Amino acid sequence: MKKILLATAMMAAMTTAATAQNMFALMGDQSASNTIIIEPLNATADGYVAVYDHHTGVVGDLLGVARVYEGANSQTRVQVGRTVNRDVIAFLFVGNDFSDPTTAVDSVEIDIED
C-alpha cells in the first residue's frame, strides 16, 4: 500500500512540475498577415509575448507585443501593425519587462509563407 501511495504522489508531483513550465507549443507555418497567432502557450506568471523580425536568422526589430496570463493560453494574437511576409521569432516573457530578448523564458521561430 505504501508503494502505491508513494507512486501516486510521485506522479502528481511530476504532473504539476510539467504543467508549471513556461513554453510555447510547436508552431506551424503562418500566412502573411498583420496578426501573428501563437497557440497554445503556458506561462508560470502573467507576462508578454513579443514578436521580432527574424528573416535573416538574427533577432531584428520588435514588431508587436501581446499580454499573456498565468497558466494555459489557448490563443494569443499579436498585432504587428503591417502585413508581415518574412519569418519572425516570438519570445515569451514572464513579468513586466519584455525589452531584452535574452531574458525571455522561451522562444519559437515562425515561418511566414507568402
Rosetta silent file (secondary structure, phi, psi, omega in degrees, C-alpha in Angstrom):
SEQUENCE: MKKILLATAMMAAMTTAATAQNMFALMGDQSASNTIIIEPLNATADGYVAVYDHHTGVVGDLLGVARVYEGANSQTRVQVGRTVNRDVIAFLFVGNDFSDPTTAVDSVEIDIED
SCORE:     score description
SCORE:     0.000 S_00000001
   1 L     0.000  -40.274  179.696    0.000    0.000    0.000 S_00000001
   2 H   -62.312  -37.492 -179.764    2.862    2.389    0.849 S_00000001
   3 H   -65.536  -39.540  179.718    4.390    1.781   -2.596 S_00000001
   4 H   -65.736  -44.686  178.454    1.116    2.655   -4.326 S_00000001
   5 H   -62.917  -42.015  179.403    0.743    5.867   -2.312 S_00000001
   6 H   -64.338  -43.334  178.847    4.359    6.829   -2.992 S_00000001
   7 H   -63.398  -41.162  178.483    3.948    6.156   -6.724 S_00000001
   8 H   -64.488  -42.844  179.121    0.748    8.202   -6.821 S_00000001
   9 H   -64.565  -39.724  178.644    2.415   11.105   -5.004 S_00000001
  10 H   -65.673  -40.643  178.888    5.384   10.989   -7.374 S_00000001
  11 H   -63.677  -42.305  179.499    3.090   11.020  -10.421 S_00000001
  12 H   -64.070  -41.425  179.089    1.169   14.008   -9.059 S_00000001
  13 H   -65.382  -41.335  179.461    4.405   15.910   -8.394 S_00000001
  14 H   -67.007  -39.493  178.601    5.727   15.158  -11.882 S_00000001
  15 H   -64.191  -44.022  178.635    2.439   16.259  -13.485 S_00000001
  16 H   -62.952  -43.016  179.596    2.475   19.514  -11.524 S_00000001
  17 H   -63.859  -38.430 -178.899    6.096   20.177  -12.495 S_00000001
  18 H   -67.693  -35.402 -178.246    5.350   19.525  -16.145 S_00000001
  19 H   -83.747  -10.338 -178.402    2.448   21.954  -16.236 S_00000001
  20 L   -96.242   30.510  178.977    4.390   24.671  -14.396 S_00000001
  21 L  -101.311  151.414  171.130    6.735   25.326  -17.309 S_00000001
  22 L   -90.733  116.765 -177.891    6.996   28.409  -19.466 S_00000001
  23 E  -164.548  149.515  170.345    6.707   27.163  -23.010 S_00000001
  24 E   -90.346  153.076  169.244    5.307   27.553  -26.473 S_00000001
  25 L   -81.039  173.526  175.827    3.745   24.612  -28.253 S_00000001
  26 L   -65.710  134.060 -178.535    5.128   23.650  -31.634 S_00000001
  27 L  -102.392  141.783  173.035    4.234   26.301  -34.186 S_00000001
  28 L   -94.483  177.893  175.700    3.273   25.673  -37.771 S_00000001
  29 L   -66.511  153.960  176.370    3.822   27.962  -40.717 S_00000001
  30 E  -126.745  154.832  176.151    1.614   31.037  -40.944 S_00000001
  31 E   -82.020  156.723  176.493    0.398   33.061  -43.899 S_00000001
  32 L   -56.909  130.104 -175.940    1.466   36.659  -44.412 S_00000001
  33 E  -163.006  170.619  172.772   -0.740   38.787  -42.136 S_00000001
  34 E   -97.365    8.570  177.071   -0.737   41.725  -39.732 S_00000001
  35 E  -131.210  125.251  173.998   -1.580   39.329  -36.881 S_00000001
  36 E   -98.962  126.854 -177.969    0.722   36.592  -35.592 S_00000001
  37 E  -106.292  121.795  178.062   -1.219   33.848  -33.821 S_00000001
  38 E  -106.538  122.721  177.922    0.535   31.912  -31.079 S_00000001
  39 L  -152.074  139.503  -30.115   -1.268   28.780  -29.922 S_00000001
  40 L   -84.347  177.509  173.111   -1.060   27.422  -27.297 S_00000001
  41 E  -147.687  161.380  178.767    1.457   28.518  -24.679 S_00000001
  42 E  -129.107  136.295  179.480    1.890   28.112  -20.953 S_00000001
  43 E  -130.317  140.720  179.707    3.249   30.728  -18.539 S_00000001
  44 L   -81.966   -8.143  177.229    4.095   30.406  -14.852 S_00000001
  45 L  -158.167  165.648  174.741    3.095   34.067  -14.316 S_00000001
  46 L   -58.467  150.022 -179.288    1.473   36.926  -16.211 S_00000001
  47 E  -174.279 -146.217 -175.364    3.731   38.331  -18.911 S_00000001
  48 E  -144.157  154.808  164.853    4.064   39.081  -22.606 S_00000001
  49 E  -110.971  127.478  178.182    4.769   37.582  -25.991 S_00000001
  50 E  -117.268  131.045 -179.038    6.962   39.836  -28.125 S_00000001
  51 E  -107.947  128.285 -179.663    7.358   39.195  -31.857 S_00000001
  52 E  -120.165  152.395  171.330   10.537   40.293  -33.618 S_00000001
  53 E   -61.663  143.117 -177.470   11.671   40.219  -37.235 S_00000001
  54 L  -148.969   22.247 -173.190   13.874   37.174  -37.837 S_00000001
  55 L   -69.067  -19.990  177.898   14.135   36.826  -41.617 S_00000001
  56 L   -97.220    3.024 -177.263   17.959   36.980  -41.614 S_00000001
  57 L    85.391    2.723  178.373   18.293   34.469  -38.769 S_00000001
  58 L  -121.104  143.655  178.156   19.139   37.326  -36.379 S_00000001
  59 L   -64.862  123.015 -178.145   16.709   38.997  -33.974 S_00000001
  60 L  -108.684 -137.676 -176.268   15.666   42.234  -35.642 S_00000001
  61 L   -69.444  144.798  172.205   13.077   44.927  -34.977 S_00000001
  62 E   -68.965  126.472 -177.571   10.290   44.499  -32.429 S_00000001
  63 E  -103.135  -31.992 -178.510    7.058   44.093  -34.426 S_00000001
  64 E  -176.136  161.857 -177.361    4.403   43.664  -31.743 S_00000001
  65 E  -138.665  143.341  174.676    3.589   42.635  -28.181 S_00000001
  66 E  -137.031  145.906  178.733    0.622   40.874  -26.570 S_00000001
  67 E   -77.256  141.036  172.009   -0.224   40.216  -22.933 S_00000001
  68 E  -126.289  162.091 -174.304   -0.398   36.619  -21.680 S_00000001
  69 L  -120.567  155.255  179.047   -1.720   35.300  -18.408 S_00000001
  70 L   -54.085  135.281  179.130   -0.506   32.786  -15.863 S_00000001
  71 E    98.505 -157.258 -177.406   -1.379   29.243  -16.912 S_00000001
  72 E   -78.577  133.079  175.118   -2.538   27.956  -20.250 S_00000001
  73 E  -118.973  109.206 -172.590   -3.190   30.500  -23.000 S_00000001
  74 L   -71.090  -36.032  178.763   -5.034   28.773  -25.845 S_00000001
  75 L  -153.036  125.179  178.198   -4.541   31.502  -28.452 S_00000001
  76 E  -118.409  125.059  179.929   -2.563   34.727  -28.291 S_00000001
  77 E  -104.699  122.598  178.339   -2.892   37.263  -31.108 S_00000001
  78 E  -107.379  112.638  177.307   -0.009   39.677  -31.618 S_00000001
  79 E   -79.189  126.695 -176.911   -0.953   42.673  -33.770 S_00000001
  80 E  -108.836   -1.378  171.543    2.103   43.778  -35.737 S_00000001
  81 E    84.445  -22.004  177.294    0.608   46.826  -37.467 S_00000001
  82 E  -148.353  162.501  179.109    1.547   45.850  -41.016 S_00000001
  83 E   -67.441  124.606  178.230    1.494   42.715  -43.100 S_00000001
  84 E   -98.183  122.681  178.848    4.456   40.545  -42.179 S_00000001
  85 L  -123.703   19.933  176.238    5.700   38.384  -45.038 S_00000001
  86 L  -126.337  160.131 -178.918    9.069   37.391  -43.577 S_00000001
  87 L   -61.124  147.167 -179.935    9.982   34.918  -40.850 S_00000001
  88 E  -130.453  169.844  173.519    9.618   36.099  -37.253 S_00000001
  89 E  -131.855  136.630  178.771   10.560   34.908  -33.798 S_00000001
  90 E  -108.982  136.035  177.472    8.310   35.092  -30.741 S_00000001
  91 E  -115.401  140.357  176.651    9.687   35.408  -27.219 S_00000001
  92 E  -103.718  125.185  178.172    7.791   34.582  -24.032 S_00000001
  93 E  -119.626  137.752  169.358    8.461   36.846  -21.044 S_00000001
  94 E  -103.730  143.235 -175.138    7.080   36.490  -17.524 S_00000001
  95 L    94.924 -166.406 -173.004    6.741   39.706  -15.580 S_00000001
  96 L   -99.697   -7.139 -176.403    6.548   43.236  -16.963 S_00000001
  97 L  -101.737  114.977  177.037    9.879   43.606  -18.797 S_00000001
  98 L  -121.564   24.512 -173.880    9.899   42.464  -22.423 S_00000001
  99 L   -85.001  -16.594 -175.579   12.658   44.786  -23.638 S_00000001
 100 L  -127.368  107.627 -178.782   15.530   42.272  -23.776 S_00000001
 101 H   -57.001  -23.276 -179.894   15.106   39.003  -25.720 S_00000001
 102 H   -71.188  -12.723  178.248   17.971   37.421  -23.756 S_00000001
 103 H   -97.662    3.237  179.371   15.730   37.461  -20.651 S_00000001
 104 L   -66.600  150.284  179.940   12.904   35.543  -22.348 S_00000001
 105 L   -91.120  -16.438  176.009   11.895   32.218  -20.818 S_00000001
 106 E  -162.353  160.848  176.234   11.137   30.600  -24.200 S_00000001
 107 E  -148.053  158.626  176.920   11.164   31.386  -27.890 S_00000001
 108 E  -148.027  132.421  175.969    9.792   29.947  -31.089 S_00000001
 109 E   -83.764  139.805 -178.474   10.657   30.678  -34.725 S_00000001
 110 E  -124.487  119.938  177.489    7.664   31.148  -37.013 S_00000001
 111 L   -82.955  127.636  178.812    7.947   30.650  -40.750 S_00000001
 112 E  -101.346  121.564 -179.930    5.779   33.048  -42.727 S_00000001
 113 E   -93.877  135.303  176.109    4.537   31.638  -46.038 S_00000001
 114 L   -74.133    0.000    0.000    3.746   34.002  -48.904 S_00000001
